[in-house]
Amino acid sequence: MMLCCTALLFGCADKTKETLTNRKIPLEDVTEFYYTYDNIHFDASFQRYRFYKEDGKYMFEHETRNRPGAYGPTTKEDVTDAGAIALTPEEWEDALSLLQSGTVSARKDDGESGGAGPWTFIYWKNDKGKYQVFEFSTVEARTHFEGYCASLAEEK
């Protein structure tokens, strides 16, 4: 009886553990997340947001590039805003919570060139160098994530 109750308790504890995406990635296993948008057409622009862990700290960095009236690709000379800040554990968790309903799939090697993105990649403890392509569940979820990142970028 005691063994059965113990198994039930541990089973319940595992189910309440916070995870991300269809791959059930434990929050503490996430090491890095990239969001990149790159428009090479008229009024070329580039935006990158990166969340990562470094030396036990949670970090956020961003870079914006613009080429008004010109075509891309943008370069380092086109940087109009960039910075990095340390995040509190709560800010890190807030950022990851915006990814919870997304999906993660395997990287694919294909020769097709694509649009502007965004391209989103998640790196985690057991991704095996394969399961890293992230996709937001909805356009609204992506827009909310972009707004959160823009507010963090203003804090620098």
Short mmCIF file of the C-alpha atoms (twelve columns), coordinates in Angstrom:
data_MODEL
# 
_entry.id   MODEL 
# 
loop_
_atom_site.group_PDB 
_atom_site.id 
_atom_site.type_symbol 
_atom_site.label_atom_id 
_atom_site.label_alt_id 
_atom_site.label_comp_id 
_atom_site.label_asym_id 
_atom_site.label_seq_id 
_atom_site.Cartn_x 
_atom_site.Cartn_y 
_atom_site.Cartn_z 
_atom_site.pdbx_PDB_model_num 
ATOM 1   C CA . MET A 1   0.000  0.000  0.000   1 
ATOM 2   C CA . MET A 2   2.775  2.429  0.955   1 
ATOM 3   C CA . LEU A 3   4.625  1.704  -2.306  1 
ATOM 4   C CA . CYS A 4   1.468  2.350  -4.310  1 
ATOM 5   C CA . CYS A 5   0.872  5.716  -2.586  1 
ATOM 6   C CA . THR A 6   4.504  6.727  -3.103  1 
ATOM 7   C CA . ALA A 7   4.273  5.888  -6.807  1 
ATOM 8   C CA . LEU A 8   1.093  7.939  -7.119  1 
ATOM 9   C CA . LEU A 9   2.682  10.934 -5.395  1 
ATOM 10  C CA . PHE A 10  5.769  10.863 -7.588  1 
ATOM 11  C CA . GLY A 11  3.613  10.385 -10.667 1 
ATOM 12  C CA . CYS A 12  1.584  13.463 -9.744  1 
ATOM 13  C CA . ALA A 13  4.736  15.481 -9.079  1 
ATOM 14  C CA . ASP A 14  6.074  14.692 -12.547 1 
ATOM 15  C CA . LYS A 15  2.823  15.807 -14.188 1 
ATOM 16  C CA . THR A 16  2.959  19.223 -12.512 1 
ATOM 17  C CA . LYS A 17  6.531  19.899 -13.664 1 
ATOM 18  C CA . GLU A 18  6.496  22.819 -16.082 1 
ATOM 19  C CA . THR A 19  7.490  21.899 -19.612 1 
ATOM 20  C CA . LEU A 20  7.602  23.558 -23.005 1 
ATOM 21  C CA . THR A 21  6.171  22.584 -26.352 1 
ATOM 22  C CA . ASN A 22  5.102  19.287 -27.854 1 
ATOM 23  C CA . ARG A 23  8.473  17.808 -26.833 1 
ATOM 24  C CA . LYS A 24  7.762  18.420 -23.126 1 
ATOM 25  C CA . ILE A 25  11.071 20.202 -22.597 1 
ATOM 26  C CA . PRO A 26  11.637 20.926 -18.879 1 
ATOM 27  C CA . LEU A 27  12.113 24.670 -18.335 1 
ATOM 28  C CA . GLU A 28  15.452 24.104 -16.600 1 
ATOM 29  C CA . ASP A 29  16.761 22.234 -19.686 1 
ATOM 30  C CA . VAL A 30  16.455 25.239 -22.033 1 
ATOM 31  C CA . THR A 31  19.866 26.799 -22.662 1 
ATOM 32  C CA . GLU A 32  19.203 29.164 -25.563 1 
ATOM 33  C CA . PHE A 33  16.464 30.559 -27.816 1 
ATOM 34  C CA . TYR A 34  16.898 32.559 -31.035 1 
ATOM 35  C CA . TYR A 35  14.326 34.610 -32.920 1 
ATOM 36  C CA . THR A 36  15.540 36.122 -36.195 1 
ATOM 37  C CA . TYR A 37  13.691 38.143 -38.830 1 
ATOM 38  C CA . ASP A 38  15.566 39.259 -41.960 1 
ATOM 39  C CA . ASN A 39  13.956 41.317 -44.720 1 
ATOM 40  C CA . ILE A 40  16.277 41.805 -47.715 1 
ATOM 41  C CA . HIS A 41  13.698 43.645 -49.813 1 
ATOM 42  C CA . PHE A 42  13.129 47.404 -50.015 1 
ATOM 43  C CA . ASP A 43  13.675 49.073 -46.627 1 
ATOM 44  C CA . ALA A 44  15.794 46.109 -45.597 1 
ATOM 45  C CA . SER A 45  15.731 45.209 -41.917 1 
ATOM 46  C CA . PHE A 46  16.972 42.595 -39.493 1 
ATOM 47  C CA . GLN A 47  15.917 41.772 -35.955 1 
ATOM 48  C CA . ARG A 48  17.427 39.179 -33.631 1 
ATOM 49  C CA . TYR A 49  16.420 38.330 -30.082 1 
ATOM 50  C CA . ARG A 50  18.425 35.807 -28.113 1 
ATOM 51  C CA . PHE A 51  17.803 34.339 -24.669 1 
ATOM 52  C CA . TYR A 52  20.626 32.282 -23.183 1 
ATOM 53  C CA . LYS A 53  22.343 31.099 -20.037 1 
ATOM 54  C CA . GLU A 54  25.929 32.187 -19.370 1 
ATOM 55  C CA . ASP A 55  28.004 31.572 -16.251 1 
ATOM 56  C CA . GLY A 56  24.877 30.760 -14.256 1 
ATOM 57  C CA . LYS A 57  23.114 33.966 -15.359 1 
ATOM 58  C CA . TYR A 58  20.063 34.385 -17.562 1 
ATOM 59  C CA . MET A 59  20.732 36.788 -20.432 1 
ATOM 60  C CA . PHE A 60  18.843 38.587 -23.201 1 
ATOM 61  C CA . GLU A 61  20.461 40.236 -26.193 1 
ATOM 62  C CA . HIS A 62  19.014 41.963 -29.196 1 
ATOM 63  C CA . GLU A 63  20.182 43.526 -32.434 1 
ATOM 64  C CA . THR A 64  18.269 45.685 -34.898 1 
ATOM 65  C CA . ARG A 65  19.567 46.619 -38.343 1 
ATOM 66  C CA . ASN A 66  17.900 48.953 -40.838 1 
ATOM 67  C CA . ARG A 67  18.638 50.112 -44.376 1 
ATOM 68  C CA . PRO A 68  15.881 52.642 -45.140 1 
ATOM 69  C CA . GLY A 69  15.268 53.042 -48.863 1 
ATOM 70  C CA . ALA A 70  17.694 50.227 -49.717 1 
ATOM 71  C CA . TYR A 71  17.705 46.525 -50.347 1 
ATOM 72  C CA . GLY A 72  19.525 43.996 -48.144 1 
ATOM 73  C CA . PRO A 73  21.113 42.033 -46.822 1 
ATOM 74  C CA . THR A 74  21.932 44.215 -43.872 1 
ATOM 75  C CA . THR A 75  25.404 44.225 -42.328 1 
ATOM 76  C CA . LYS A 76  27.004 45.231 -39.032 1 
ATOM 77  C CA . GLU A 77  27.296 48.762 -40.422 1 
ATOM 78  C CA . ASP A 78  23.483 48.935 -40.480 1 
ATOM 79  C CA . VAL A 79  23.030 48.285 -36.734 1 
ATOM 80  C CA . THR A 80  20.665 50.882 -35.281 1 
ATOM 81  C CA . ASP A 81  20.138 49.339 -31.845 1 
ATOM 82  C CA . ALA A 82  21.803 46.543 -29.891 1 
ATOM 83  C CA . GLY A 83  22.356 45.523 -26.324 1 
ATOM 84  C CA . ALA A 84  22.374 42.819 -23.708 1 
ATOM 85  C CA . ILE A 85  20.942 42.641 -20.209 1 
ATOM 86  C CA . ALA A 86  20.928 40.131 -17.393 1 
ATOM 87  C CA . LEU A 87  17.488 38.755 -16.611 1 
ATOM 88  C CA . THR A 88  16.010 37.832 -13.289 1 
ATOM 89  C CA . PRO A 89  14.865 34.221 -12.949 1 
ATOM 90  C CA . GLU A 90  11.291 35.539 -13.163 1 
ATOM 91  C CA . GLU A 91  11.983 37.357 -16.464 1 
ATOM 92  C CA . TRP A 92  13.607 34.188 -17.844 1 
ATOM 93  C CA . GLU A 93  10.545 32.160 -16.869 1 
ATOM 94  C CA . ASP A 94  8.247  34.821 -18.360 1 
ATOM 95  C CA . ALA A 95  10.090 34.568 -21.669 1 
ATOM 96  C CA . LEU A 96  9.953  30.766 -21.676 1 
ATOM 97  C CA . SER A 97  6.265  30.791 -20.772 1 
ATOM 98  C CA . LEU A 98  5.619  32.537 -24.091 1 
ATOM 99  C CA . LEU A 99  6.966  29.429 -25.840 1 
ATOM 100 C CA . GLN A 100 4.888  26.846 -23.986 1 
ATOM 101 C CA . SER A 101 2.241  26.213 -26.633 1 
ATOM 102 C CA . GLY A 102 4.693  26.039 -29.544 1 
ATOM 103 C CA . THR A 103 6.108  23.025 -31.323 1 
ATOM 104 C CA . VAL A 104 9.653  21.793 -31.821 1 
ATOM 105 C CA . SER A 105 10.720 19.724 -34.794 1 
ATOM 106 C CA . ALA A 106 13.880 18.367 -36.345 1 
ATOM 107 C CA . ARG A 107 16.121 20.525 -38.488 1 
ATOM 108 C CA . LYS A 108 15.855 19.788 -42.192 1 
ATOM 109 C CA . ASP A 109 18.521 20.249 -44.799 1 
ATOM 110 C CA . ASP A 110 16.951 21.658 -47.924 1 
ATOM 111 C CA . GLY A 111 18.248 23.878 -50.661 1 
ATOM 112 C CA . GLU A 112 15.259 26.174 -50.772 1 
ATOM 113 C CA . SER A 113 15.794 29.794 -49.901 1 
ATOM 114 C CA . GLY A 114 12.910 31.271 -48.032 1 
ATOM 115 C CA . GLY A 115 11.277 34.416 -46.918 1 
ATOM 116 C CA . ALA A 116 12.094 36.827 -44.170 1 
ATOM 117 C CA . GLY A 117 11.251 34.447 -41.348 1 
ATOM 118 C CA . PRO A 118 11.054 34.638 -38.489 1 
ATOM 119 C CA . TRP A 119 13.392 31.740 -37.877 1 
ATOM 120 C CA . THR A 120 13.226 30.439 -34.365 1 
ATOM 121 C CA . PHE A 121 15.517 27.898 -32.746 1 
ATOM 122 C CA . ILE A 122 15.516 26.452 -29.252 1 
ATOM 123 C CA . TYR A 123 18.517 24.714 -27.724 1 
ATOM 124 C CA . TRP A 124 18.033 22.424 -24.779 1 
ATOM 125 C CA . LYS A 125 19.814 19.776 -22.797 1 
ATOM 126 C CA . ASN A 126 18.550 16.784 -24.812 1 
ATOM 127 C CA . ASP A 127 17.988 18.281 -28.258 1 
ATOM 128 C CA . LYS A 128 20.646 15.916 -29.671 1 
ATOM 129 C CA . GLY A 129 21.610 18.628 -32.176 1 
ATOM 130 C CA . LYS A 130 18.478 17.736 -34.103 1 
ATOM 131 C CA . TYR A 131 15.232 18.893 -32.435 1 
ATOM 132 C CA . GLN A 132 15.760 22.656 -32.462 1 
ATOM 133 C CA . VAL A 133 13.303 24.244 -34.905 1 
ATOM 134 C CA . PHE A 134 10.658 26.106 -32.917 1 
ATOM 135 C CA . GLU A 135 7.290  27.277 -34.215 1 
ATOM 136 C CA . PHE A 136 4.837  29.483 -32.343 1 
ATOM 137 C CA . SER A 137 1.354  28.043 -31.975 1 
ATOM 138 C CA . THR A 138 -0.371 31.158 -33.350 1 
ATOM 139 C CA . VAL A 139 0.428  34.532 -34.871 1 
ATOM 140 C CA . GLU A 140 -0.883 36.089 -31.655 1 
ATOM 141 C CA . ALA A 141 1.590  34.049 -29.584 1 
ATOM 142 C CA . ARG A 142 4.446  35.244 -31.803 1 
ATOM 143 C CA . THR A 143 3.246  38.855 -31.609 1 
ATOM 144 C CA . HIS A 144 3.078  38.646 -27.808 1 
ATOM 145 C CA . PHE A 145 6.638  37.252 -27.736 1 
ATOM 146 C CA . GLU A 146 7.870  40.060 -30.020 1 
ATOM 147 C CA . GLY A 147 6.251  42.658 -27.740 1 
ATOM 148 C CA . TYR A 148 7.886  41.142 -24.671 1 
ATOM 149 C CA . CYS A 149 11.284 41.224 -26.392 1 
ATOM 150 C CA . ALA A 150 10.806 44.826 -27.527 1 
ATOM 151 C CA . SER A 151 10.027 45.856 -23.938 1 
ATOM 152 C CA . LEU A 152 13.163 44.090 -22.673 1 
ATOM 153 C CA . ALA A 153 15.246 45.782 -25.396 1 
ATOM 154 C CA . GLU A 154 14.050 49.187 -24.173 1 
ATOM 155 C CA . GLU A 155 15.391 48.426 -20.681 1 
ATOM 156 C CA . LYS A 156 19.028 48.282 -21.756 1 
# 
